[in-house]
Amino acid sequence: MYLLSVQPVTILEKEMTAVVDSSTTLVALQGLKNANRDAAKASERLATGLKINTAGDDPAGVGKASTLKAEIGSYQQVKRNVNFALSDLNKITDGLLTISDYLVEMRTIAVASLGERDEDVRENYQAAFADLRSGITDIVTNTKFGGAAILSTGGTVTVQSGIDPGDETDITIGTATVAALTVSASTVANSAGASAAVAAVEAAISTIAQRLSTVGSSENSLEYSLDLADTSILSRSSQYGDIMNADIALEATNLAAAKIRQDSATAVLAQANSMNRNIADYLLNGALG
């Protein structure tokens, strides 16, 4: 009796193993695993709003996105550089325009003094002329570019206006001191002096006009660099978003589809397990009599 009981149990074990390892069960298990993975991925993207949450999500894409992000940051710094320079250039422009206005008044005074015979009036003209000249000195001293009184010293300032080495804009600003404008010794205290002052101030007005033209050209160049930076940021931000940002509608659809697959795979597994139990019970009952 002992020997007879061994053979049926061995056969039962083999047949039960075959049942448990059925292709239906394995396929259902794999389907459930894939559905769980897809559901988790869709849920993560919906939660973060990002299509790429780990480098493994898109190895090539994450590298490109990293490059784009660096370029966006660089262009934002370029905008800061250019805006600082434009702000200082606006101050230079205002200073030069004020100097031009002072020179126009000085020329008017010099012309008035030419035909004046009253010495007291001429003295008043000279005092007003000198005050305007002092005003020019004050403007030159207090108008600064990058912290330096560039109207006093003159020189070239370099602004990083692009993201690559060498992408620079050179801004050259000439001096606007009364000495450079050749009006430091001008006088309107007498006719001869007034006549010379008219010519000197006229030349100074022309010099300031040239300075303004140069500054204006630099402003236009920087404005172009600013527009280019804005366009580049917009373009790269769009590309970065295309790579990194999740399509919310698509991921919601993917999540719904994954849940349907989860339910389907779970149902198939439940059915397979139920069938396995029924077959196992049948075989066990048959073997044990």
C-alpha positions as CSV (number, residue, x, y, z in Angstrom):
1,M,0.0,0.0,0.0
2,Y,2.9,2.3,0.7
3,L,4.4,1.8,-2.7
4,L,1.0,2.4,-4.4
5,S,0.6,5.8,-2.8
6,V,3.9,7.2,-4.0
7,Q,3.3,7.1,-7.8
8,P,-0.1,9.0,-7.9
9,V,1.4,11.9,-5.7
10,T,4.3,12.2,-8.1
11,I,2.1,12.4,-11.1
12,L,-0.1,14.9,-9.3
13,E,2.8,17.2,-8.5
14,K,3.9,17.1,-12.2
15,E,0.5,17.9,-13.4
16,M,-0.1,20.6,-10.9
17,T,3.2,22.2,-11.9
18,A,2.2,22.2,-15.5
19,V,-1.1,23.8,-14.5
20,V,0.5,26.5,-12.4
21,D,3.1,27.3,-15.2
22,S,0.5,27.6,-17.9
23,S,1.1,30.1,-20.6
24,T,-2.1,32.0,-19.8
25,T,-0.9,32.7,-16.3
26,L,2.6,33.8,-17.4
27,V,1.1,36.1,-20.1
28,A,-1.3,37.6,-17.6
29,L,1.5,38.2,-15.0
30,Q,3.7,39.9,-17.6
31,G,0.7,42.0,-18.8
32,L,0.0,43.0,-15.2
33,K,3.6,43.9,-14.7
34,N,3.7,46.1,-17.8
35,A,0.4,47.7,-17.0
36,N,1.6,48.5,-13.4
37,R,4.8,50.0,-14.9
38,D,2.9,52.1,-17.4
39,A,0.4,53.3,-14.8
40,A,3.2,54.3,-12.4
41,K,5.0,56.2,-15.2
42,A,1.8,58.0,-16.3
43,S,1.0,58.9,-12.7
44,E,4.5,60.3,-12.2
45,R,4.3,62.5,-15.3
46,L,0.9,63.8,-14.3
47,A,2.1,64.6,-10.8
48,T,5.3,66.4,-11.9
49,G,4.2,67.7,-15.2
50,L,7.4,66.4,-16.7
51,K,7.9,63.8,-19.4
52,I,11.5,63.2,-18.2
53,N,11.8,62.6,-14.5
54,T,15.0,60.4,-14.6
55,A,17.8,60.2,-17.1
56,G,16.6,56.8,-18.0
57,D,13.3,58.1,-19.3
58,D,15.0,59.6,-22.4
59,P,18.9,59.5,-22.2
60,A,19.3,61.4,-25.5
61,G,16.6,63.9,-24.6
62,V,17.9,64.7,-21.1
63,G,21.3,65.5,-22.6
64,K,19.8,67.9,-25.1
65,A,17.6,69.4,-22.5
66,S,20.6,70.0,-20.2
67,T,22.4,71.8,-23.1
68,L,19.4,74.0,-23.8
69,K,19.0,74.9,-20.1
70,A,22.6,76.0,-19.9
71,E,22.2,78.1,-23.1
72,I,19.0,79.7,-21.7
73,G,20.8,80.6,-18.5
74,S,23.6,82.1,-20.5
75,Y,21.3,84.2,-22.6
76,Q,19.6,85.5,-19.5
77,Q,22.9,86.6,-18.2
78,V,23.6,88.3,-21.5
79,K,20.3,90.2,-21.1
80,R,21.4,91.4,-17.7
81,N,24.8,92.5,-19.1
82,V,23.2,94.4,-22.0
83,N,20.5,96.0,-19.8
84,F,23.1,97.3,-17.4
85,A,25.1,98.7,-20.3
86,L,22.0,100.3,-21.8
87,S,21.1,101.9,-18.5
88,D,24.5,103.4,-18.2
89,L,24.4,104.5,-21.9
90,N,21.1,106.3,-21.2
91,K,22.8,108.2,-18.5
92,I,25.7,109.1,-20.8
93,T,23.2,110.2,-23.4
94,D,21.3,112.4,-20.9
95,G,24.6,113.9,-19.8
96,L,25.7,114.7,-23.3
97,L,22.4,116.2,-24.2
98,T,22.6,118.4,-21.2
99,I,26.1,119.5,-22.1
100,S,24.9,120.3,-25.6
101,D,22.1,122.4,-24.1
102,Y,24.6,124.3,-21.9
103,L,26.9,124.9,-25.0
104,V,23.9,126.3,-27.0
105,E,23.3,128.7,-24.1
106,M,27.0,129.6,-24.0
107,R,27.0,130.3,-27.7
108,T,23.9,132.5,-27.3
109,I,25.6,134.4,-24.5
110,A,28.8,134.8,-26.6
111,V,26.8,136.2,-29.6
112,A,25.0,138.6,-27.2
113,S,28.3,139.8,-25.8
114,L,29.7,140.6,-29.3
115,G,27.5,143.6,-29.7
116,E,27.3,144.6,-26.0
117,R,29.0,147.9,-25.0
118,D,27.9,148.0,-21.4
119,E,30.8,146.5,-19.3
120,D,28.5,145.6,-16.4
121,V,26.2,143.6,-18.8
122,R,29.3,142.0,-20.2
123,E,30.4,141.0,-16.7
124,N,27.0,139.4,-16.2
125,Y,27.4,137.5,-19.5
126,Q,30.8,136.3,-18.4
127,A,29.5,135.1,-15.0
128,A,26.6,133.2,-16.7
129,F,29.1,131.8,-19.3
130,A,31.4,130.6,-16.5
131,D,28.6,129.0,-14.5
132,L,27.5,127.0,-17.6
133,R,31.1,125.9,-18.1
134,S,31.2,124.8,-14.4
135,G,28.0,123.0,-15.0
136,I,29.6,121.0,-17.8
137,T,32.4,120.0,-15.5
138,D,29.9,118.8,-12.9
139,I,28.1,116.7,-15.4
140,V,31.3,115.1,-16.7
141,T,32.3,114.3,-13.1
142,N,29.0,112.8,-12.1
143,T,28.0,110.9,-15.2
144,K,29.4,107.4,-15.0
145,F,29.5,104.2,-17.0
146,G,30.1,101.1,-14.9
147,G,31.1,103.2,-12.0
148,A,33.7,105.2,-14.0
149,A,33.5,108.8,-15.0
150,I,34.1,107.9,-18.6
151,L,33.2,111.4,-19.9
152,S,36.1,112.6,-18.0
153,T,38.7,110.0,-19.1
154,G,37.2,108.6,-22.3
155,G,37.8,105.1,-23.3
156,T,36.3,101.8,-24.6
157,V,34.0,99.6,-22.5
158,T,33.5,96.0,-23.6
159,V,30.1,94.3,-23.0
160,Q,29.6,90.6,-23.3
161,S,26.6,90.6,-25.6
162,G,26.5,86.9,-26.7
163,I,27.0,83.5,-25.0
164,D,30.3,82.6,-26.7
165,P,33.8,83.9,-26.2
166,G,34.3,86.9,-28.5
167,D,30.6,87.7,-28.7
168,E,31.3,91.2,-27.4
169,T,30.3,94.8,-28.2
170,D,32.9,97.5,-27.8
171,I,31.6,100.9,-26.7
172,T,33.9,103.8,-27.3
173,I,33.1,107.1,-25.5
174,G,35.1,110.3,-26.0
175,T,35.8,112.8,-23.3
176,A,33.6,115.8,-22.8
177,T,35.6,117.9,-20.5
178,V,35.8,121.7,-21.1
179,A,39.4,121.2,-21.9
180,A,38.6,118.5,-24.5
181,L,35.9,120.8,-25.9
182,T,38.4,123.7,-26.0
183,V,36.2,126.0,-24.1
184,S,38.1,126.0,-20.8
185,A,39.8,129.3,-21.5
186,S,37.0,131.0,-23.4
187,T,35.8,134.4,-22.3
188,V,33.0,136.8,-23.3
189,A,34.3,139.7,-21.3
190,N,35.3,141.5,-24.4
191,S,34.5,141.6,-28.1
192,A,37.5,139.6,-29.2
193,G,37.0,137.0,-26.6
194,A,33.3,136.7,-27.4
195,S,34.1,136.3,-31.1
196,A,36.6,133.5,-30.3
197,A,34.2,131.9,-27.9
198,V,31.5,131.7,-30.6
199,A,33.8,129.7,-32.8
200,A,35.1,127.5,-29.9
201,V,31.6,126.7,-28.6
202,E,30.4,126.0,-32.1
203,A,33.2,123.4,-32.5
204,A,32.3,122.0,-29.0
205,I,28.7,121.6,-30.0
206,S,29.8,119.7,-33.1
207,T,32.1,117.4,-31.0
208,I,29.2,116.6,-28.6
209,A,27.0,115.8,-31.5
210,Q,29.6,113.3,-32.7
211,R,29.8,111.8,-29.2
212,L,26.0,111.5,-29.2
213,S,26.0,109.8,-32.6
214,T,28.6,107.2,-31.3
215,V,26.6,106.5,-28.2
216,G,23.4,106.1,-30.3
217,S,25.1,103.6,-32.5
218,S,26.3,101.6,-29.5
219,E,22.7,101.7,-28.1
220,N,21.3,100.3,-31.3
221,S,23.9,97.6,-31.4
222,L,23.1,96.6,-27.8
223,E,19.4,96.7,-28.5
224,Y,19.9,94.3,-31.4
225,S,21.9,92.0,-29.0
226,L,19.0,92.2,-26.5
227,D,16.4,91.3,-29.2
228,L,18.6,88.3,-30.3
229,A,18.9,87.1,-26.7
230,D,15.1,87.3,-26.3
231,T,14.5,85.4,-29.5
232,S,17.1,82.8,-28.5
233,I,15.6,82.3,-25.1
234,L,12.1,81.9,-26.6
235,S,13.3,79.4,-29.1
236,R,15.4,77.3,-26.7
237,S,12.6,77.4,-24.0
238,S,10.2,76.0,-26.6
239,Q,12.6,73.2,-27.5
240,Y,13.3,72.5,-23.8
241,G,9.6,72.3,-23.1
242,D,9.0,69.9,-26.0
243,I,11.6,67.6,-24.5
244,M,10.8,67.9,-20.8
245,N,7.1,68.8,-20.4
246,A,4.5,66.1,-20.3
247,D,1.5,66.0,-22.5
248,I,-1.1,66.0,-19.8
249,A,-4.0,64.9,-22.0
250,L,-1.9,62.1,-23.4
251,E,-0.6,60.9,-20.0
252,A,-4.2,60.9,-18.6
253,T,-5.2,58.7,-21.6
254,N,-2.2,56.5,-20.9
255,L,-3.1,56.2,-17.3
256,A,-6.7,55.2,-18.1
257,A,-5.5,52.6,-20.6
258,A,-3.0,51.2,-18.1
259,K,-5.7,50.8,-15.5
260,I,-7.9,49.0,-18.0
261,R,-5.0,46.6,-18.7
262,Q,-4.4,46.2,-15.0
263,D,-8.0,45.2,-14.5
264,S,-7.9,42.9,-17.5
265,A,-4.7,41.2,-16.4
266,T,-6.0,40.8,-12.8
267,A,-9.2,39.2,-14.1
268,V,-7.3,36.8,-16.3
269,L,-5.0,35.8,-13.4
270,A,-8.0,35.4,-11.1
271,Q,-9.7,33.2,-13.6
272,A,-6.5,31.2,-14.2
273,N,-6.0,30.7,-10.5
274,S,-9.6,29.5,-10.1
275,M,-9.1,27.1,-12.9
276,N,-5.9,25.8,-11.4
277,R,-7.5,25.3,-8.1
278,N,-10.4,23.4,-9.6
279,I,-8.0,21.2,-11.6
280,A,-5.8,20.6,-8.6
281,D,-8.8,19.7,-6.5
282,Y,-9.9,17.3,-9.2
283,L,-6.5,15.6,-9.5
284,L,-6.1,15.5,-5.8
285,N,-9.5,13.9,-5.3
286,G,-8.7,11.3,-8.0
287,A,-5.3,10.4,-6.6
288,L,-6.5,10.0,-3.1
289,G,-9.5,8.1,-4.1
